[in-house]
Amino acid sequence: MTEVLLKELTKSDIDWMIATGHRREIAAGSLLIPEEKITDSLHILLDGILTVNISQPDNNPLTRAFAAIEGNELGREIARLSSGEVVGEIPLLNIPFINTTIQAVEKSLVMSIPQEKLAAKLEQDVSFASRFYRAIAIMFCDRIQSAINQLGRNKIAQGQPIRDVLFVLGELHDGDIDWMMSSGTLQKISANTVLFHERSPVDALYILLDGTMSLSISLDERNPLARAFAAIEEREISGREIARLSKGEIIGETPFIDGRLPFATVKTIKDSILLSIERQKIAAKLQQDLGFASRFYRAIATLLSHRLQGILSQLGYSRRVYSKGLPLGENVEYEDELNSNVLDSVALACKRFDWMLGQFKVS
């Protein structure tokens, strides 16, 4: 991961981080971020190894007994972080988070940058912001891929309570949205049409305005010979659906982050309407308009973070303090509760999306 920061940030960016942050050693077995605590700093791991642990369900006595026997009180390990990784970025994106514990496996060296100073820098320096949020988005892409592998490629995105577009439109300005609408093309795609194949170039960013699409991964994805013969015979490799996409989903965003190819095939299930914005147009806009770039990459980082939280919750280890059918406590803060800033952003995004649908005359 070290190369992500070195590749995306400039020398002046790194110099500012060094001047603003402070280094500290974390002893083996010590906690960097305890569970249920929102850190007030962004931490960059300079040396060592950290683990990310997510709580075991605490309503099962057998689970608690085995955890006590194994000495695994912190829960299940879901990730290991090496030098160059960043933790503590969630508060910058104003999204709900799943409680995790960050612990040092061995003596580790971290550089901690106060959230307040970093937030001010991001607001004042749009050039730095565009590079920083792009780097964070790349890291989220890698974490999502790792989390998907842990899930065994089961369904990963069905039933998202908040659609992608609500995170994206909430981060952009009205002028950004006007530009996207004027630069995009409305496409009506019939059912059973492949929008793009996994590991194939994507030529546009898509916003699903109406319809239903599927996300699937090839069962023979690790067999290059099978893929080669399928291409020659002009047939699709049989795949497994891992998600369903509906109105408000963003599709094809990963090429704008680091040029990686999509990990899944997207295909229409019902007749669908998409706003398609050519990749070249967005790439040119990102280079020419740093303000747009900072907002765009922040929106994508927020979107990917939200998706990662959804995947982690499906691991079944996210602890809840409420039960279905019981009233919520007014004085209890729930781990998946949206704060007022997020709610305001989502409300604004809903109005923008409804306005967009009205402009395109999509019901």
C-alpha positions as CSV (number, residue, x, y, z in Angstrom):
1,M,0.0,0.0,0.0
2,T,3.0,2.3,0.4
3,E,3.1,3.0,-3.3
4,V,-0.5,4.4,-3.3
5,L,0.4,7.4,-1.1
6,L,3.7,7.9,-2.8
7,K,2.1,7.7,-6.3
8,E,-0.9,9.8,-5.6
9,L,0.5,12.5,-3.4
10,T,3.1,15.1,-4.2
11,K,6.3,15.9,-2.3
12,S,4.7,19.0,-0.9
13,D,1.7,17.0,0.3
14,I,3.9,14.6,2.1
15,D,6.0,17.4,3.6
16,W,2.8,19.0,5.0
17,M,1.8,15.7,6.5
18,I,5.2,15.2,8.1
19,A,5.1,18.8,9.5
20,T,1.6,18.5,10.8
21,G,1.6,15.0,12.1
22,H,3.5,13.3,14.9
23,R,5.0,9.9,15.1
24,R,4.5,7.4,17.8
25,E,5.2,3.8,18.5
26,I,2.5,1.3,19.2
27,A,3.7,-1.7,21.3
28,A,2.8,-5.2,20.1
29,G,-0.7,-6.1,21.4
30,S,-1.7,-2.5,22.1
31,L,-4.8,-0.8,20.6
32,L,-4.5,2.1,18.2
33,I,-8.2,2.5,18.0
34,P,-10.5,0.9,20.6
35,E,-13.9,-0.4,19.6
36,E,-16.8,2.1,19.7
37,K,-14.4,5.1,19.6
38,I,-14.2,7.5,16.7
39,T,-10.6,8.6,16.3
40,D,-9.7,12.2,16.3
41,S,-6.7,11.6,14.0
42,L,-5.9,10.1,10.7
43,H,-3.2,7.4,11.2
44,I,-0.7,6.4,8.5
45,L,1.1,3.1,9.2
46,L,4.8,3.7,8.6
47,D,6.1,0.4,9.8
48,G,4.7,-2.8,11.4
49,I,1.4,-4.6,11.1
50,L,-2.0,-3.7,12.3
51,T,-5.1,-5.9,12.5
52,V,-8.7,-4.8,12.0
53,N,-11.1,-6.8,14.2
54,I,-14.9,-6.8,14.1
55,S,-17.0,-7.8,17.1
56,Q,-18.3,-11.3,17.5
57,P,-22.1,-11.5,18.1
58,D,-22.6,-11.2,21.8
59,N,-26.0,-12.8,22.0
60,N,-24.7,-16.4,21.6
61,P,-23.4,-17.9,24.8
62,L,-21.6,-20.7,22.9
63,T,-19.8,-18.1,20.8
64,R,-18.8,-16.1,23.9
65,A,-17.5,-19.3,25.5
66,F,-15.3,-20.3,22.5
67,A,-14.0,-16.7,22.2
68,A,-13.0,-16.8,25.9
69,I,-11.3,-20.2,25.5
70,E,-9.4,-19.0,22.4
71,G,-8.5,-15.7,24.1
72,N,-10.1,-13.9,21.1
73,E,-12.0,-11.2,22.9
74,L,-11.5,-8.6,20.2
75,G,-13.6,-10.6,17.7
76,R,-12.9,-11.8,14.2
77,E,-9.9,-10.5,12.3
78,I,-11.1,-9.1,9.0
79,A,-7.9,-7.4,7.7
80,R,-4.2,-6.9,8.2
81,L,-2.7,-3.6,7.4
82,S,0.9,-3.1,6.3
83,S,3.0,0.0,5.8
84,G,1.4,2.8,3.9
85,E,-2.2,1.9,5.0
86,V,-4.4,4.6,6.4
87,V,-6.9,4.2,9.3
88,G,-9.2,6.8,10.8
89,E,-10.4,8.2,7.5
90,I,-14.1,7.5,8.0
91,P,-14.9,10.6,10.1
92,L,-13.7,12.8,7.2
93,L,-16.4,11.3,4.9
94,N,-19.3,11.8,7.4
95,I,-20.7,8.3,7.0
96,P,-21.9,5.8,9.6
97,F,-19.3,3.2,10.5
98,I,-19.1,-0.3,11.8
99,N,-17.3,-0.6,15.1
100,T,-13.9,-2.1,14.6
101,T,-10.8,-2.4,16.8
102,I,-7.3,-1.6,15.4
103,Q,-4.5,-3.4,17.2
104,A,-0.8,-3.7,16.6
105,V,0.4,-7.3,15.8
106,E,4.1,-6.2,16.3
107,K,5.8,-3.0,17.4
108,S,4.5,-0.5,14.9
109,L,5.2,3.1,13.9
110,V,2.4,5.4,13.0
111,M,2.1,9.0,12.0
112,S,-1.0,10.7,13.3
113,I,-2.5,13.8,11.8
114,P,-5.2,15.6,13.7
115,Q,-8.6,15.4,11.9
116,E,-9.3,19.0,12.5
117,K,-6.1,20.2,10.8
118,L,-6.5,17.7,7.9
119,A,-10.2,18.8,7.3
120,A,-9.1,22.4,7.1
121,K,-6.3,21.5,4.6
122,L,-8.8,19.6,2.5
123,E,-11.2,22.5,2.4
124,Q,-8.5,25.1,1.7
125,D,-6.4,23.2,-0.9
126,V,-8.6,21.6,-3.6
127,S,-5.5,20.3,-5.4
128,F,-4.4,18.4,-2.3
129,A,-8.0,17.3,-1.7
130,S,-8.3,15.8,-5.2
131,R,-5.1,13.8,-4.7
132,F,-5.9,12.7,-1.1
133,Y,-9.5,11.5,-1.8
134,R,-8.3,9.7,-4.9
135,A,-5.7,7.8,-2.8
136,I,-8.4,7.0,-0.2
137,A,-10.7,5.7,-3.0
138,I,-8.0,3.4,-4.3
139,M,-7.5,2.0,-0.8
140,F,-11.2,1.4,-0.4
141,C,-11.2,-0.5,-3.8
142,D,-8.5,-2.8,-2.5
143,R,-10.3,-3.4,0.8
144,I,-13.6,-4.1,-1.0
145,Q,-11.9,-6.7,-3.1
146,S,-10.4,-8.3,0.0
147,A,-13.7,-8.3,1.8
148,I,-15.5,-9.9,-1.2
149,N,-12.9,-12.7,-1.2
150,Q,-13.6,-13.3,2.5
151,L,-17.3,-13.5,1.8
152,G,-16.6,-16.3,-0.7
153,R,-18.2,-14.2,-3.5
154,N,-21.7,-14.5,-2.1
155,K,-24.2,-11.8,-2.6
156,I,-22.6,-8.5,-1.5
157,A,-24.9,-5.6,-2.4
158,Q,-28.6,-6.5,-2.3
159,G,-30.9,-4.4,-0.2
160,Q,-28.7,-1.4,0.3
161,P,-30.9,1.0,2.3
162,I,-29.3,4.1,0.7
163,R,-28.7,4.2,-3.0
164,D,-25.3,5.1,-4.4
165,V,-26.5,8.3,-6.1
166,L,-27.6,9.8,-2.8
167,F,-24.0,9.7,-1.6
168,V,-22.6,11.1,-4.8
169,L,-25.1,13.8,-5.5
170,G,-24.9,14.9,-1.9
171,E,-21.2,15.7,-2.3
172,L,-21.3,17.5,-5.6
173,H,-22.4,21.1,-6.4
174,D,-25.3,22.0,-8.5
175,G,-23.0,23.1,-11.3
176,D,-21.3,19.7,-11.2
177,I,-24.6,18.0,-11.7
178,D,-25.6,20.4,-14.5
179,W,-22.3,19.5,-16.2
180,M,-22.9,15.8,-15.9
181,M,-26.4,16.1,-17.3
182,S,-25.4,18.2,-20.2
183,S,-22.3,16.1,-21.0
184,G,-24.1,12.8,-20.6
185,T,-26.4,10.8,-22.9
186,L,-29.6,9.1,-22.0
187,Q,-29.6,5.4,-23.0
188,K,-32.5,3.0,-23.1
189,I,-31.3,-0.5,-22.9
190,S,-33.5,-3.5,-23.4
191,A,-33.6,-6.5,-21.0
192,N,-30.9,-9.2,-21.2
193,T,-28.3,-6.8,-22.6
194,V,-24.7,-6.8,-21.2
195,L,-23.6,-3.3,-20.4
196,F,-20.0,-4.4,-19.9
197,H,-18.1,-7.6,-19.1
198,E,-15.8,-8.2,-16.2
199,R,-12.1,-7.4,-16.8
200,S,-13.1,-5.5,-19.9
201,P,-12.6,-1.8,-20.5
202,V,-15.5,0.5,-19.4
203,D,-16.1,3.5,-21.6
204,A,-18.4,5.6,-19.4
205,L,-19.7,6.3,-15.9
206,Y,-23.4,5.3,-15.6
207,I,-26.2,6.4,-13.4
208,L,-29.1,3.9,-13.4
209,L,-32.2,6.1,-13.6
210,D,-34.7,3.3,-14.0
211,G,-34.8,-0.5,-14.3
212,T,-32.9,-3.4,-12.8
213,M,-29.5,-4.9,-13.6
214,S,-27.5,-7.8,-12.3
215,L,-23.9,-8.0,-11.2
216,S,-22.3,-11.4,-11.8
217,I,-18.9,-13.0,-11.5
218,S,-17.7,-15.8,-13.8
219,L,-17.5,-19.2,-12.2
220,D,-14.4,-19.9,-14.4
221,E,-12.8,-16.5,-13.7
222,R,-9.5,-18.1,-12.7
223,N,-9.3,-20.3,-15.8
224,P,-7.7,-18.2,-18.6
225,L,-8.2,-21.1,-21.1
226,A,-11.9,-21.1,-20.4
227,R,-12.1,-17.4,-20.9
228,A,-10.2,-17.6,-24.2
229,F,-12.4,-20.3,-25.7
230,A,-15.5,-18.5,-24.6
231,A,-14.3,-15.3,-26.4
232,I,-13.5,-17.3,-29.6
233,E,-16.9,-18.9,-29.5
234,E,-18.6,-15.6,-28.7
235,R,-20.4,-17.0,-25.7
236,E,-20.5,-15.9,-22.1
237,I,-18.8,-17.9,-19.3
238,S,-21.5,-19.0,-16.9
239,G,-21.5,-16.7,-13.9
240,R,-23.0,-16.3,-10.5
241,E,-25.1,-13.3,-9.6
242,I,-23.7,-11.5,-6.6
243,A,-25.9,-8.4,-6.6
244,R,-28.9,-6.7,-8.1
245,L,-28.7,-3.0,-9.1
246,S,-31.8,-0.7,-9.1
247,K,-32.6,2.9,-9.5
248,G,-30.0,5.2,-8.2
249,E,-27.0,2.9,-8.5
250,I,-23.6,4.2,-9.9
251,I,-21.9,1.8,-12.3
252,G,-18.5,1.9,-13.8
253,E,-16.7,4.2,-11.4
254,T,-13.5,2.1,-10.8
255,P,-11.7,3.1,-14.0
256,F,-11.7,6.7,-12.9
257,I,-9.8,5.8,-9.7
258,D,-6.8,3.9,-10.9
259,G,-7.7,2.4,-14.3
260,R,-8.5,-1.1,-12.9
261,L,-10.9,-3.2,-14.9
262,P,-14.3,-4.1,-13.4
263,F,-14.4,-7.3,-11.4
264,A,-18.0,-8.2,-12.5
265,T,-20.3,-8.3,-15.5
266,V,-23.2,-5.9,-15.5
267,K,-26.4,-7.0,-17.4
268,T,-29.9,-5.7,-17.6
269,I,-32.7,-7.8,-16.1
270,K,-35.5,-5.4,-17.1
271,D,-35.6,-2.6,-19.6
272,S,-33.4,0.1,-18.1
273,I,-32.6,3.8,-18.6
274,L,-29.1,5.1,-17.9
275,L,-27.3,8.4,-17.9
276,S,-24.0,7.6,-19.6
277,I,-21.1,10.1,-19.3
278,E,-18.1,9.3,-21.5
279,R,-14.9,8.4,-19.7
280,Q,-12.8,10.8,-21.7
281,K,-15.1,13.7,-20.9
282,I,-14.9,13.1,-17.2
283,A,-11.2,12.5,-17.4
284,A,-10.7,15.9,-19.1
285,K,-13.0,17.6,-16.6
286,L,-11.0,16.1,-13.7
287,Q,-7.8,17.5,-15.1
288,Q,-9.2,21.0,-15.9
289,D,-11.3,21.6,-12.9
290,L,-9.6,20.8,-9.6
291,G,-12.6,21.8,-7.5
292,F,-14.8,19.3,-9.4
293,A,-12.0,16.7,-9.0
294,S,-11.8,17.1,-5.3
295,R,-15.6,16.7,-4.9
296,F,-15.8,13.8,-7.4
297,Y,-13.1,11.8,-5.7
298,R,-14.5,12.5,-2.3
299,A,-17.9,11.3,-3.6
300,I,-16.4,8.1,-5.0
301,A,-14.4,7.5,-1.7
302,T,-17.6,8.0,0.3
303,L,-19.5,5.7,-2.0
304,L,-16.9,2.9,-1.8
305,S,-16.7,3.3,2.0
306,H,-20.4,2.9,2.2
307,R,-20.2,-0.3,0.1
308,L,-17.4,-1.6,2.3
309,Q,-19.5,-1.0,5.4
310,G,-22.3,-3.0,3.8
311,I,-20.0,-5.9,2.9
312,L,-18.6,-6.0,6.4
313,S,-22.1,-6.0,7.9
314,Q,-22.8,-9.2,5.9
315,L,-20.0,-11.0,7.6
316,G,-22.4,-11.3,10.4
317,Y,-20.1,-9.8,13.1
318,S,-21.5,-6.3,13.3
319,R,-22.9,-5.9,16.8
320,R,-26.2,-4.2,17.3
321,V,-27.6,-2.9,20.5
322,Y,-31.2,-3.2,19.5
323,S,-33.5,-6.0,18.4
324,K,-36.1,-6.2,15.7
325,G,-39.5,-5.1,17.0
326,L,-38.3,-3.2,19.9
327,P,-38.3,0.6,20.1
328,L,-35.1,2.5,19.7
329,G,-33.7,4.4,22.7
330,E,-33.6,8.2,22.3
331,N,-30.3,8.4,24.3
332,V,-28.6,5.5,22.6
333,E,-26.3,6.1,19.6
334,Y,-26.5,3.1,17.2
335,E,-23.5,2.1,15.1
336,D,-25.4,2.3,11.8
337,E,-27.3,5.5,12.7
338,L,-27.0,8.4,10.3
339,N,-25.9,11.7,11.9
340,S,-27.6,15.0,11.1
341,N,-24.9,16.0,8.5
342,V,-25.5,12.8,6.6
343,L,-29.3,13.1,6.8
344,D,-29.1,16.7,5.4
345,S,-26.8,15.5,2.6
346,V,-29.1,12.6,1.7
347,A,-32.1,14.9,1.8
348,L,-30.4,17.3,-0.6
349,A,-29.3,14.4,-2.9
350,C,-32.9,13.1,-3.0
351,K,-34.2,16.4,-4.2
352,R,-31.4,16.6,-6.8
353,F,-32.1,13.1,-8.0
354,D,-35.8,13.7,-8.3
355,W,-35.1,16.9,-10.2
356,M,-32.7,14.9,-12.5
357,L,-35.4,12.3,-13.2
358,G,-37.9,15.2,-13.9
359,Q,-35.5,16.8,-16.4
360,F,-35.1,13.5,-18.2
361,K,-38.8,12.8,-17.9
362,V,-38.1,9.5,-16.1
363,S,-40.8,8.3,-13.7
